[in-house]
Amino acid sequence: MIKRLSLSWVVIIVLSSIATVFPAITFAELPKLSAPVQKIVDRTDALVAGGAVKRSWTWGNYFDAKTEPYKESPGGARQVFYFDKGRLEINNPATDPNNDFYATSGLLVRELITGQTQLGDSELQAREPADVVLAGDNPPLLADSPTYASLKELVSFDGSWKSNDMTGKVAGATLKKGGQVDNSLVPFSQVKYAQYDTATGHNIADVFQKFMDSNGQVVINGKAVTAPLYNPLYVFGHPISEAYWVKVTVAGKEQSVLIQAFERRLLTYTPNNPPEFQVEMGNLGRAYFQWRYSAAQPVPAADPLPEAPQDTPGLQLYNQMTKNMNSIRSLRLERRVNNQLTQVDEFVKPNKQRTTIYGTYQGQPAYELDIQIENRLYFALFANNKQVGTWQYVDYTEPLRWPNFSQLSLNDNSFDFKIGNDTKVGNEAAKSLINTGIQLDGSQQERTRIISAVTGVLLQRNTVAKLGNATSTEALSYLNYNQSIAIDAPKGAVPYTGFSVSSPLARDQFVPSSIGADDTASLYRKVSLYTRPLAAPGEIVVKFKNPQISVQSIQNDLMGGYALEDVAQSDIWTTLKLAPAAVPAALERLNSDPRVEYAEPAYYSFTDTVVTPNDANYGQQYNLKAIKVPRAWSISTGGDVTVAVLDSGVDTTHPDLAPNIAGTFDFVDGSSPKADPNGHGTVVSGIITANGNNGQFGAGVAWKSKLLVVRVMGSNGTGRNEDIAKGIRTATDNGARIINLSIGSSADSKVMRDAIQYAIDKGVIVIASSGNNGNDKPNYPAAYPGVISVAAVGKLGTPAYFSSYGSTVTLTAPGVGICSTVRLNNFGCEDGTSFSAPTIAGVVTLMLAVNPTLTRDQVKAILIATATPAPGRGVGEFDYQYGYGTVNAYAAVRAVATNQFFNLPAGIRS
């Protein structure tokens, strides 16, 4: 607490060596100071003016007097006197002039920082925060010298938020002109915090505490005495900020000066000054007068808020169409890419679907047949109309329910639907519904839905995608509405083991097609998950207790009897390649051997994207405003913090990304690395680090940070967990403070778990997307202990329809219509938890730029304590859909900049 001294009872000692009676300080050509005001000024400054003592001024030069409006004063006005270092006001001349508070020093610092002029006890006039330099030469010689406005986001007056008690800790934070804070001087500062003021919740630097508590020669009743120089509460008030170092010029020389804001004064500490002048009162009176009597500027806008999403005729037509589609009983859907039939889907209400996918196998015409009935999916391959292998099946925990055409709420809609011209399909009148967008690969896409004007169902969906000079088309025809379709379970099917390729069909021969929300997207996501191998066929990843075990020992001793096709060793893991059918038995042998720490299939992970292309014209990054990133930028825009994105790579030539790239690694095509053939990583990276304030594209959350690109996912959005694990260790060993993993798998992989733990043990903050399955099933790596798992909310701040949720989710962030960099120098918008995770990665980057000493647990605790809780929940209370709430970038970054620390909620997943 600040020590309080009443001016009427301080103990004084008359100096026997000084018997002179000191005259009052006089000021020419100004109204005479009233006796009580003169007494206050003379007490500390008369000796300084006369040269009897060497110390800094308390009031300084008296330079103006005004009558200023004040509601509670007689006649609604009061007399004020301006000095270099402050202002004294007489609120009511009729009161006792001998009262210590007859003349007071106003809360000028508060007014300058908030931009609100006090015209009464509770009456404020909105102006703008003072763009007047805090210390040093005025006008400043350094363009980026901080001003009172720089402190706007860093002060508190009423205890609504409080800094932690930092007594004994170094005061080393640096403040910059825009309000940005970092801790670059922590290793060099010799100043520590000496005391914590519980009233306003701020710490007081030791140099300022010593100054406020100092004794010295003062004038009382015309005589010099030794007494406390100040009544701290009267002269300074409570601290309203922490202490910050600033770069300014003093008499033309650049210096580092420590400043701290109190209610009534700004204190400065200049280490290079002579000892008696190291701590001084800032020129508060001059700064305030300059601000108050200069031309008023426009009142600053409040927090920028995202525009509320609007219903449109196009969205209404789309939702009416989906409603009509959900009333049908059966349907045949033909998909043509570049006029070639590639896929046929047949649906029967309520729980049957048959999908035929055309392609080639070993150079022969082939097709894959998938049949789902209730919760079982069967699949088999046919070449030249002959079955290859056997029918296999997997079981889902959730049964198929069809039709399930999702309507788009304002929360989930990221399309800009436009109603086009009326048309016909055959003799049937129809309406057209158009939306445009940019896909992950950078292609420009236009999609047209043809909707029956008679029945309101979807008749066609045609897509044209342009990439450079190449154009591809996709045409979907919706046929055979409500006609009889027989779908039966195949005989002789065997369970899918997960260790062999479910279908050797070469899907990369097909032109990729984007799945829209109207095409039962959740089902397609499940089909794609289970018809791609969860593990590389015939491969096992082994971690030996002794990683130096010889290949010969593995071949002859450990794996004798197995025809090993290849043995690949790395520093941590060994990959064995053998016949797919031998994998289960080989795993059993390996995991029973005492030389083996563990062995598991070479699992795959997948990018966590909702592949719904979004409106290219929707370029407003509403998500930044929704979580108060613009306000957080007033404190930090990033800095010397490295964040690693483990993904499909990045378009290293993109002008919004290239300036921030600190390094690249490729674990997919190491010998011939590719930038980003998929596009997913480019979008993710831009959300974090896209260069801001450069007049093009958009801005990343932390647009002045360093990006470490680690390519671990292939062009099809699939990656081997061993490669991902190597990428995690490489990122950790190359200085990454944060690792973003917008990937996921249902496989709980020991290889991945090991790598995650390695990063966490090294202090890395690992952030991952919760998944896009729309259920509460664990998604790895997000579900691993220590990982910050991020789910998605939509434009209204409620959970996105696709977002996975449950006990492993830590926080939520916007994930619908997230606009970012797209490969080939584009900018577009996407949906998915893949784009929620990097939002929080960007916020953490801002936090570490302010204070790089934060630990993993401190970061997580601050994120949780400052998050916007789920509806009906309190701060720190867990919710199954939202986790601990939706991230608030400004509150989190401000907490770091003002030394606020929190405890993790009880029972939180470690």
N, C-alpha and C positions, 0 to 999 in steps of 0.2 A: 504493500500500500504506500501511496505517497504520504510523506510526513506533513502534517498540517500544523501551522504556527499562526496564532492570532497576532496581528500587528500590535495589539494593545498590551501584550504581556511578555514579549520577548525579553530575556535577561540581557542586560547590556553592561559593558565594562568601559568606563571612561578612560581614554588613552591619556596617560600622564604626559606623554611626549608630544602630544598635539593639543595645544590649548587655544588654537585659533578658532574664532567663530566664523563660519563660512557663510558668505552671502548667497542668496538664492540665485540660480541661473536665470539670466534675463535673455529675452529674444526680441530683436528689433522688428518693428513694423507688423506685429501680430497682436491680436487681442491678448490682454494680460491673462495669465493663468490664474484661476481662482486659488485661494489659499490652500484648500485641501489637495488640489491637483499639484500645486507647486511643492507641497510637502512630500508627496509621493515621489515626484521626480528627483527632488533634492536628496532624498534619503540615500539613494545609490549613486546618483550621477554627479552631485556637486563636487565630490572629491575627485572624480575622474576628470571633470571639466577643469578643475583647478590644478591638475597635475600632481596631486598629493598621493594618488595611488595609480598603479598600472593594472588595469583590468578592462574587460570589454564593457560597453555601455549596456544599461538596462533599457533606457528609453531613447537616448540619442537626441538628435536635433529635433526641436519643435518647429514644424514647417507649415502647419495650416490648422485652421479652426473652422468648424461648420455647425450649422443647425440642421440636424437630420431628423426625418420623420421616425417617430417611435410611438406606437399606439398607446402604451400605458403611461407615457410621460405627460405632464400638464400641457394642455394645448396640443397634444399629439406630436410633440417634437422635443428633442433634447440637444444640449450643447456637447460637442465632441471636440477633442484636441488630438491632432495627429503628430506623432513622433516617428523618427526613422524606424524604431523597433516595435512600435505598437500604437495603440490608441487608448485614450482615457475618455470616459463619458460620464456626465452627470445626469442621471436618470430623473431625479426629482430634487430641484434646488431647495425645496421646503423641508427636506429631512435634515437630521442632525449632521452638520459638516464634520463633526468629530468622529462620526461612525466610520469604521474601517472601510465600509462598502459604500460610502457617500459617492465616491468616484470609482468606477470599475473599469476593468479592461475587458472588452467584449470578446466573443468567441470568433475572432476574425479568421483564424485558421480554418475553422469549420466552414465558414462562409466561402472562403476562397476555393476550398477543395470541392465542395458540393455545388458551387455556383448558385447559391441561394442567399440573397441579402435579407438579413433579419430586420423587419420593420415593426416588431412587437414581440412580446414573449412567445406567442404562438403564430405570428404572422410572418410569412416568408414570401419574398418576391423571386421568382425563377429567373435566373440569368444563365450564364455559361460558366463552367469551372474556369478559374483564372489561369490563363496561359502566360503566367509571370514566373520567371526563373526562381527556383527555390533558394539558391545561394550563389555567391560569386558575382561577377560583373553583370550589370543590367543596363542596357540590353546585353544578352550573352554573346560571347565570341564563338562559342560552340553551338552549332545549329541544333544539336541533339541534347542540349542541357535540359534536365527534367524541370518541369514547372509544377505549380500547385495542382494543376489539372491531372498531372501524372499520378497523383495519389488517390484519385477518385475511387478506384475499386479496391483500395487497400486500407481504408479507414473504417472504423466502427465507433459509435458514440454511446450506444444505449445497451451494450452487452448482448445484442441480438445474435452476434457470433463473437467468439473469443479466441485469441491465440492461446496456445499452450504455454505453460510456465517454462521458459527457456533459461531460467537463472543458471549462470555458470557456462552457458553455451556461447559460442562465438557469434557475434553480429557481423555477418559477412555478405549479406544480400546486396545486390547492386540494382539500382533503379535507373531506367532509361526514359527518354523523353515521352514515348507513347504510353508509359505506365508498365512497360515490360520489366520483369524481375528475373534475375538469375543469381546464382550463388558463387560467382566467379572469384570473389575476394575472400571466401571462407578460409582458404589455406593461408592467407596473408594478413588478415585482420588480427590485430592484437586486442580489439575491443570485445568485451563480453557483456552479456546481459546481467544486471546486478539485482534487479527487483521486478516482481510481477505485480501489476496493479489489477486487483480483482474487480474494481468498479467498471472499467471499460474492457478488461481482458487483454491488456497489452503489456509487453515487457519494456523495461527502461534500460538503455545502455549505461554501462558503468560510468563512462565519462560524463554523461548528462546527470546521472544520479548524484555523483560527487559534486558537480557544479551546483545543482539545486540545493544540496545540503551544506554548501560551503559557508564559512564564516568570513567576515572581513570588516573593514572600516566603513561605517555608514554615518550619515548625519542625522541626529535626532535632537530636536530643540536647538538647532544651530551649533551643536558640538559633535566632534568626531568620536565615535565609540566603536568598540568591537561587538558585533552581534551577528546572528544569522543574516546573510544577505537577503534572503527571500523567504516569504511565505509561499511555499510551492503551489498550494491550491489557488491562492489569489493571483500569483504572477503567471504561473504556467498552466494550471488546470491538470486534468488527467491526460495521460497519453492516449492518442487516438490512432496511432499507427505504430508499427515496429520501426526499428532504425534501419536506414538504407544508405548505402554508399552511392554517391553521384559523381559524375565527371563534369566539372565546371572550370571556368577560368577565374582566377583571383588576381586582380591587377595585371591581367593579360597572360598570366601563366596558368597552364592547365594543371589541375590538381584533383585528387580524390578527396571528397568531403563527405563526412557522415552527417545525415540529417535525421531528425525525428520530429514528428508533428504532435503537439500537445493542443489542448483545447484553445489556449490563449497565446501560445508562442510556438515558433519554429526554432529549434536549437540546431546549431551546426558545430561540427568538430573537424578542425583542419590540422592534421598531425604535423604539417610542416611549419605551422605558425610558432612563434615564441610561446612557451608554456602558459603565460598569463592570458594569451589571446587564442589559445587552441579551441576553447568552447566559447561560442558567442551566440547572442540572440540574432536570429535572422532579421533582415530588414522588412519585418512584417507590415509596419505602418505604411511604408512606401509602396510595398506590393499591393496592399489592400486599396490604398488611395488610387493607384494606377488602374486597378481593376474596376473599382466602383465608379470612378469618374471618367472612364473612357467610354467611347461609344458602345452601347449595349449590343451584344451579338445575339443571334437567334438562340432561343432556348434549345439545348440539345435534345434530340429525340430519345424517347425511352428505348428499352431493349427492342432491337428489331425482331419482329415476330414473323413466322412464316404465314403466307396467305392461307386462309382457310380453303380447303378443297371445295370445289363447287360441283353441284350436279349439273349435267348438261343434257340436251336432247340426245346426243350420241350415246352417252352412258345409259340413259333411260332405255333407248332402243336395244342396247346390248343386254341389259338386265332383263328386259321383257323377252328377248330371244332365249336367254338361258332358262327362264321360267317355262317357256313353251317346250324347250328341249327336255326338261325334267319330267314332262308329262307323257313322253313317248314310251313304247314297249319294246321296240327293237330297231336296229339300224345297221346299215352296211356303210363303211367309210373307206373310200379308195384314195390313196395318196400317190401322186405322180410328181417326180422331180425331173425337171427339164424334159417333160412329156413322156417320161418312162415310168411305168408302174413299179413302185418300190415297196408298197405295203398295203395290205387290206386288213381292216379291223371290222369285226362283227360283234354286236352287243345284243344281249337279251336280258330284259328285266327279270329279276332284280339282281342276279349274281353271276352272270356268265359273259365271258369275252373270249374271242378267238382272234389271234393276230398272225397274219402271214407276212413274213419279211423276205423280200426277194433279193438275191445277190448271186455270188458265185462261190464255189468251193473247189479248190484244186483245179481251177480253170474250167469247171463245169457249171452250168446253170444250177442254182440251188435255191432253197428257201428254208427259213426257220419257221416252225409252227409253235406258237405259244397258246396254251389254253388255260384260262383261269376260271375255276368254278368255286364259289364261296371263298375259302381262304387258301386254296391249293392252286399253285401254278405249275403246269406241265409244259415241257419244251423238248423239241427234238429237231434234228436236221435231216433234210432230204436233198439229195443230189441226183439229177436226172430222174426225178420222181421216185427214187429209191431211198429208203430210210438209211441214215448213217448212224450206227450205234443204237442206243436204246432211248426210250422216253425216260426223262428224269423229272423230278418234281421238288419243289420247296413249299413250305407252309408259312403263311403269314399269320401274325397274331391278330390282325384286323381283316375281316372278310371283305370281299369286293361287294360294293353296293353301286348299282347302275340303274338309271342315269344319275350322275352326280356333277352336273354342270354348275360350277360355282358362280354365284352372282358377285359382282364387285361392289363393295361398299366404298364410301368416300375414304375410309381409312386405308383400303387395300388397292385402290385404283391408281395405276401409274400410266394409263393410256390417255391419249388425247383423241378421243373418238370424234370423227367428223362424218356427218351424214352426206353421202354422195348422191349421184343421180339415180333416179328410178330406172329399172332395167327389167329384163325378162330372162327366165330359164325355161327354154322351150316355150310353152304357151302360158307359163305361170308368171304373173306379175311379181316383181321383187323390189326390195329396197337394198341400197348398198351402204355399208358402214366401213370407213377407212381410218386406219391409223398408220403413222410412219414412225420409224425409229432407227437406231443404230445397234447392231448386234455386237457381241463380244469380239468377233473377228474383225470389226471395223467396217463391215458391209452396211450400206444404206438399204433400208428395207421399207417396202410399202406393202401393207396387208389389207386386202379388201374382203369383207364378208358379205355374201349375198344372202339376204333373208327374205323368205316368202312373205309377200304382202297378204296372202290368203290365210296361211296357218301360223305364220310367225316363227317357223323353225328355220334352222340354218340349212341352206342348199349347197353353198360352195364357200370355200375360203381359199383365196388365191394370194400368193406372196411372191413378190419380185425383189430379189436381193442383188445389189450391185457392189462389186468389190473391184476397184480400179476399172479396167476395161472389160472385166468379166461380168456376165449377168447370169444368174440362176433363177429358176422359177420352181415353185411348189404349188400344186393344185390339189385341194381336197374336195372330193365330191361326196355329199351326204345322200345316200340312196336307200331304197327299200324300207322306207319308214313303216313300222308296225306290220311288216310282213313276217311270215313264219320262218325262223332260222333255228336249225337243230345244232346244238353244241353239246357234245358228250365227252366224258372223261376217257382218255386212251387206256388201253389195257397193257399190262406188263410194265408199268412205269416203276422206276427204282428211285430211292431218295438221292438227291443231289448232295455230294460229299463236301463240296467246297474246295477240293484239292485238284480238280481237273477242269478243263474248259467246258463250260456248260454248252457252248456251241462254238465250233471252230469256224463259224461263218465270219468271213472277213468284212466286218461292218464298215471299215474305213473306205470301202469302195462306194459307199452311198454318200450322196451329198447330204450333209447334216441338215436336219430340219428343226426349227424352234417349236417348242410345244407351248401352245397358248392356254390360258386359263379355261377356255371353253372345251379343251380336249382332254378332260379328266386327267389333269396334270399330276395329281397325286398318284394315280395308278401308273402312269408312265414312269414316274420317278421310281416306284417300287419295281417295275419290270426292268428298268435299266440297271437297277442295283443288283438284282438277282440273276439277270441273264448275262452280266459281265462277270468274269471270275472274281471272287473275293481274294483269291491268291493266285500267284503265277503258277501255271501247271508244272508239276514235277520239281518245284524248288522249295528248299527248306533253309531257313536262316538259323544258325547255331551260334550261341555265345558260350565259348569254352571258358572254364575257370582259368586256364592258362592259354592266353590268346596266341602264344608262340608254338602251339602244337603243330607238328609237321603235316604236310599234305600226305606224305607216305603213311604216317601213323593213322590218319583218318581213313585212307583208302584200304589199307591192309588189315588194320586192327578193328577200329571202331565200326566201319561200314563194310566189313568183309561179307561177301554174299550179295551185296547190292552193286549193280552195275552203275557206278557213278560216271555220269557224262562229263561233269566239270566240277572243280573245286575252286572257288574264288575267295581269297582271304583279304580282310582289311584289318585295321588296328583293333577293332572291337568285335566284328562279326565275321563268320564264315558262311558262305552260301554254297549249298550242295545242290547239284542238278542230277535228277534221276528220273526213272519212268514214273509218270503220274500215278499209276496204280500202286506203286510201291511206297508212296508217301505215308499213308497211315501207319503201316508197320514200322517204317524207318523212324517216324516220330516217336513211336512207343519205345523203340530201342534207345534212341538218343536221350530221351528224357529220363530213362532209368539208369543211365551211365553216370557214375560219380564225377567224371571229368567234365560233364556238361552242366552249365548253369541253367540253360533252357534251350529248347528248340521249338520252332513253330513254323507254319507255312509262311511263304513270302507274301504276306498280305498286301492288298492294294488299299489306297484311300482315294477319295474322289473330291473334286471341287464342289463346294456347297453353294451352288448358284441356283436360283429360280430363274430359268432361262426364258422368261417372258420379256421380249424386247419392248422397250419403252419409247414414248414419244420423243423424238429428237428435239422438238420445239420446247419441251418442258425442261429448260436449262436452269431454272431457278433451284439452287441447292437449299431447299427448304429445311433439310435435315440439320444443316449447320445452325440455322436460326432456332430450330425446335429445341436444341440442347444448349443454346446460348454460347455457341462457339465465337461469334463476332465479339461478344463482350469479353470472353476469355482472351481474345487476341489483344485486348488492351493491356494485358499483363504479360503474355508470351505468344510468340508465333513459332516457337520451336527454337532450336539452337544446336549446340554441339552434342546432340544425342543421336545415336545410331539405332534405327529400327530395321529389323530384318523381315522381309516378306518372303515366306516360303510358299511358292505357288508355281504357276506355269511360266514364270519369267516376267519380263517387262519389255515394252518397246523402248529401247534405250535412246532412240532418236526423237522421242516425243518431246517437244519443246517445254512442256510443263513438268517433265520428269527428269530430263537429262541433267539440269543443273544440280540436282540433289543426290545423284547416284554416287555412292561412296565405294562401290565394289560389286562384282558379279561372280557367281559360282553356278555351275551347271552340272547337276548330278544325273541328268537324263541323257544328254548328248555331250558329254564332257569333251570328247575329242573334236567335235564340230558343233560348238554351242549355238543355240538358236535364241533369238531375242524373246519372242512370245508368240508362237504360232497359234495358241489357243485364244489369248486375249483376256482371260480371267485375271491373271496377275497384274496386268496393266491397269485394270479398273481398280483393283484392291489397292495397289500402290498409290494411285492418284488420290484416293480418299484420304490417305495419310499425309502424303508429302507433295502433292501437286503444287507447283510454284504459284504463289499468290501475288496479288497486286502487280501483275505484269500485263494486264489488259487483254488477256486471251484465255479461252477455255474457262476453267473454274479454279477453285482454291482448295487445297488439302487442309485438313484440320491443323496439321503442324507443318506449315509450308516453308519453314526454314530449317528443317531437320535433315539428317543424312539417311539415305536409303541404301540398305544392303540387299541386293537382289540375289535370291537363292532359288534356282529353278529345280524343282523336284517333281513337277507334274508334266506329263506329256501333252502332246497336241490334242489328245482326246479327253483331257481333264482327269486322267488317271495317273496315279503315282505309286511306286512300290514303297512300302513302309520302311524298308531298309535304306532307300535313298533319302526319304524324308528324315529318318533318324540321323543319317550322316549330315544332312543339311542343318539340322538343329545343332549338332555338335560344332559344325564349322561356323555357323553364325555366332554361337556362344564364344568360340575361341577367337573370333575376329571382331570382338568389341560390341556386339549387339546388346543393348540394354533391354530391348523389347523384341519379341518374336511374335509375328502374326501368322496364324494358321487358319485360313479360310478353307479348310478341307475337312473331310469327315469319313468315317467308316463305322460299320457296326462291329468290326473286329476289335477286341481288346488285345492289342499286340504288346507283348513283353518288349520287343525291340523298340517300339515307339515309347512305351512307358519309361524304359531305361533312359532314352535320349531326353525326354521331357524332364526327368528327375535330374539329369546331368545339368541341364540349363538352369533349373530352379536352384540347385545347390550352388551354382555360380552367381546367383543373384539376379538372373534374367527374369523378366516378367513375361510370361507366356499367355497369349490371348488367342482364343479359338472360337469359331462359330458353332452354335449349338446344333445346327442341322436344319434341314428344310422338309422334314418328314411330317410335320404337323401333329406330332404325338409326343409322348413322354419317354420314349425309348432312348437309352444312352447313345450318344454319338461321340466317337473318339477322334481326336484327342481332347475334345472339350470336356469330357467326363472324367479325365484323369485328375487326381488330387493336385492342388496347387495351381491349376489352370484357371484363368478367368474366362468363364463360358458366357457367351453373349447371344441372347435371343433377339428377335426383331419385333419392333412395333411399326405401325403404319403411320399414315399422315395425320391421323387424329390422336396418335399416342396410345392406341390400344393394340393388343397383340395382333401381328400379321397372321393371316390365315394359314400360311405355310410353315410358320416358325415352330421348331421343336421347343419343348418346355420341360418342366419337371424339376426334380430335386437337385440336379447338377447345374442348373442355370445360376449365374452370379448376377448379371445385369442385363438390361435391354438397351438397345439403341435403334434409331430409325433404320429400316431395311426395305422400304418400299419406294421405288422411284428414286434411287440414289444415283446422282449424276456425277460422273467422274471422267477421267482420261480413258480413251479407247484407242487401241492400236491404230497405226497409220495416221497419226496426228488428228484423231477425231475426239469427240466429246459426246457421251451418251448416258443413258440412264438404265439401271438394272434393279432387279429385286433379289433379295435373298439375305440370309444371315451372314453369307460371305461378305456382305458389305456393311453389316452391323458391327462385326468384330473389328475391322480396321478403323471404324469411327472411334471406338474406345481406345484402340492402339494409338491413334492420333492424340487423344486427350491425355493419355499417359505420357506421351512424348512431350507435350506441353508442360506437364507436371515436372518431369525430370529435367527439362530445360531450366525451370525455375530453381529446383533443388536437386542436383544430381546425387545427393547422398541418401535420398529416400530408399528405404528397403522395400522388398516385395510386399510384405505385410502392411507396411505403412501406406503404400499406394492403394492396395485393395481396401484398407480401412477408410481412407479418404474418399475413394470412389463411392463406397457404400454409404458413408455418413452424409455425403453431399448429394446423393441421387434423389430424384423425385420418387417418393414411395408409390407403390401400387395403390389404386383406389381402395380406401378403407384401411390402409396399413399406415403404421408410423415409421419414422426413420429407423432403419436397421431391422425392420420386420420382414421376414421372408414371405414371398408369394409364389405359388406354383407356376404361374404364368409369367410374372415379371422378374423373378428372382428378388433381389433387394431393391429393385426400382430401375428407373430410366436415368442414364447418366446425365449429369448437369455439368457441362464443361467449365462454365464460369465459376460455379461454386467450388468445384474441385481445384481449379488452378488458383483461385483466390485463397483457398485454405492453405495451399502450399506456400504461397507468397507471404502469408501473414502468420506463419508458424502455427497453424492449427493441425493438431494430430488427434487421432481417434483410436479407440480400441475396436478390434474386430467383434462382430456380434457373437454372443455365446452360441456354441453349437455349429458354427459355420464350418463347411467342408474345408479342410486345410489346403 
